[in-house]
């Protein structure tokens, strides 16, 4: 996706710089950065194929 997840918000907890074993749960909010404008579309396609 060329995106890097920089934080995951789970309920009221913000996990900054999550490692490779961090779990993403339903209703979590992902914060990510990417290389270009198409990164958002690729991330959406990854989670919602």
VMD Tcl script that draws the C-alpha trace (Angstrom):
set ca {
  {0.00 0.00 0.00}
  {3.05 2.26 0.49}
  {1.45 3.41 3.75}
  {3.03 3.40 7.19}
  {0.71 3.16 10.18}
  {1.89 5.72 12.72}
  {-0.85 5.24 15.34}
  {-3.92 3.18 16.18}
  {-6.72 4.60 18.31}
  {-8.63 1.87 20.16}
  {-11.54 3.26 22.19}
  {-9.85 6.01 24.24}
  {-6.30 4.61 23.98}
  {-3.84 5.90 21.38}
  {-1.04 3.49 20.49}
  {1.70 5.54 18.83}
  {4.23 3.81 16.58}
  {2.61 0.37 16.77}
  {4.89 -2.57 16.15}
  {4.40 -5.39 13.65}
  {2.35 -7.43 16.12}
  {-0.20 -4.71 16.94}
  {-3.77 -5.85 16.42}
  {-6.37 -3.81 14.58}
  {-9.91 -4.22 15.90}
  {-13.30 -3.27 14.55}
  {-13.97 0.48 15.00}
  {-10.29 1.32 15.56}
  {-9.00 4.46 13.86}
  {-5.78 4.17 11.87}
  {-3.41 7.07 11.37}
  {-1.01 6.59 8.49}
  {1.31 8.43 6.14}
  {2.02 7.63 2.52}
  {4.18 8.54 -0.42}
  {1.59 10.02 -2.74}
  {-2.07 10.91 -3.16}
  {-3.06 7.38 -4.20}
  {-2.05 5.91 -0.82}
  {-5.53 6.45 0.65}
  {-7.13 4.50 -2.19}
  {-4.69 1.60 -1.78}
  {-5.30 1.46 1.99}
  {-9.07 1.42 1.42}
  {-8.68 -1.37 -1.14}
  {-6.56 -3.36 1.33}
  {-9.17 -3.23 4.10}
  {-12.25 -3.30 1.86}
  {-11.35 -5.40 -1.22}
}
mol new
graphics top color blue
foreach p $ca { graphics top sphere $p radius 0.5 }
foreach p [lrange $ca 0 end-1] q [lrange $ca 1 end] { graphics top cylinder $p $q radius 0.2 }
display resetview
